[in-house]
Amino acid sequence: MYTVFAILIIITSILLVLIVLVQNPKGGGLSSSFGGGGGNQIMGAKKTTDFLEKATWTLAITLIVLSLISNFAIPRQNTEEATEIKAQEQIDDAVIPNLPTSPLSDSE
């Protein structure tokens, strides 16, 4: 599940970068090439600017929401499982003395 969120965050980030790069702060970016001179165009400069601004805000909000939601999808271990694993590792690492295996020892 976390992988899905990571992929969505990457796609949203790339789209956001592209939308921001298309804009020009002085009004000469994509909006001027679409709405430059004629009034009979389908999409004027004002509508293009509005679209780019709305797309920027939408993608920025989407990126923040996806980042916050992905925090809950990160795989974590339960504290009980982590405690059991640590206890098992301590048992495995403990030094066990060699005990005689038969009831009769070699000294007899």
C-alpha positions as CSV (number, residue, x, y, z in Angstrom):
1,M,0.0,0.0,0.0
2,Y,2.9,2.3,0.8
3,T,4.3,1.7,-2.7
4,V,1.0,3.0,-4.3
5,F,1.2,6.2,-2.3
6,A,4.9,6.6,-3.2
7,I,4.1,6.3,-6.9
8,L,1.2,8.8,-6.6
9,I,3.4,11.3,-4.8
10,I,6.1,11.0,-7.5
11,I,3.6,11.5,-10.3
12,T,2.0,14.4,-8.5
13,S,5.4,16.0,-7.9
14,I,6.4,15.7,-11.6
15,L,3.1,17.2,-12.7
16,L,3.4,20.1,-10.2
17,V,7.0,20.8,-11.5
18,L,5.8,20.8,-15.1
19,I,2.8,23.1,-14.3
20,V,5.0,25.6,-12.4
21,L,7.6,25.6,-15.2
22,V,4.9,26.4,-17.8
23,Q,3.9,29.5,-15.9
24,N,5.7,32.8,-16.4
25,P,5.5,35.3,-13.5
26,K,5.4,38.2,-16.0
27,G,2.4,36.8,-17.9
28,G,4.4,35.8,-20.9
29,G,4.3,32.0,-20.4
30,L,1.8,29.6,-21.9
31,S,-1.0,32.0,-21.2
32,S,0.3,34.6,-23.7
33,S,0.9,32.1,-26.5
34,F,-2.7,30.8,-26.2
35,G,-4.5,34.1,-25.7
36,G,-2.1,36.4,-27.5
37,G,-4.0,38.4,-30.1
38,G,-7.4,37.2,-31.2
39,G,-10.6,37.3,-29.4
40,N,-12.0,34.3,-31.3
41,Q,-9.8,31.7,-29.6
42,I,-11.3,28.9,-27.7
43,M,-9.3,29.5,-24.6
44,G,-8.2,33.0,-23.8
45,A,-5.2,34.2,-21.7
46,K,-7.3,34.8,-18.6
47,K,-8.8,31.3,-18.7
48,T,-5.4,29.7,-19.3
49,T,-3.9,31.6,-16.3
50,D,-6.9,30.6,-14.2
51,F,-6.5,27.0,-15.2
52,L,-2.8,27.0,-14.5
53,E,-3.3,28.6,-11.1
54,K,-6.1,26.2,-10.1
55,A,-4.0,23.2,-11.4
56,T,-1.0,24.4,-9.3
57,W,-3.1,24.7,-6.1
58,T,-4.9,21.4,-6.7
59,L,-1.6,19.5,-7.3
60,A,0.0,21.2,-4.2
61,I,-2.9,20.3,-2.0
62,T,-3.0,16.7,-3.4
63,L,0.8,16.4,-2.7
64,I,0.4,17.4,0.9
65,V,-2.6,15.2,1.5
66,L,-0.9,12.2,-0.1
67,S,2.2,12.8,2.0
68,L,0.1,12.9,5.2
69,I,-1.9,9.8,4.3
70,S,1.2,7.8,3.3
71,N,2.5,8.2,6.8
72,F,-0.3,5.8,8.0
73,A,0.6,3.3,5.3
74,I,4.2,2.9,6.3
75,P,4.7,-0.8,7.4
76,R,5.6,-0.9,11.1
77,Q,6.1,-3.7,13.6
78,N,4.0,-4.0,16.7
79,T,5.8,-3.2,20.0
80,E,5.0,-6.7,21.2
81,E,6.5,-8.3,18.1
82,A,9.6,-6.1,18.5
83,T,10.0,-7.1,22.1
84,E,9.7,-10.8,21.3
85,I,12.2,-10.5,18.6
86,K,14.7,-8.7,20.9
87,A,14.2,-11.3,23.6
88,Q,14.8,-14.1,21.1
89,E,17.9,-12.4,19.8
90,Q,19.2,-12.2,23.4
91,I,18.5,-15.9,24.0
92,D,20.3,-16.8,20.8
93,D,23.3,-14.7,21.7
94,A,23.6,-16.0,25.3
95,V,26.5,-18.3,26.1
96,I,25.3,-21.7,27.3
97,P,27.8,-23.7,29.3
98,N,28.7,-27.2,28.2
99,L,26.9,-29.6,30.5
100,P,27.7,-33.3,30.6
101,T,25.3,-35.3,28.5
102,S,25.4,-38.6,30.4
103,P,24.7,-39.1,34.1
104,L,28.1,-40.9,34.4
105,S,31.0,-38.6,34.1
106,D,34.4,-39.6,32.7
107,S,36.0,-39.2,36.1
108,E,34.5,-42.4,37.5
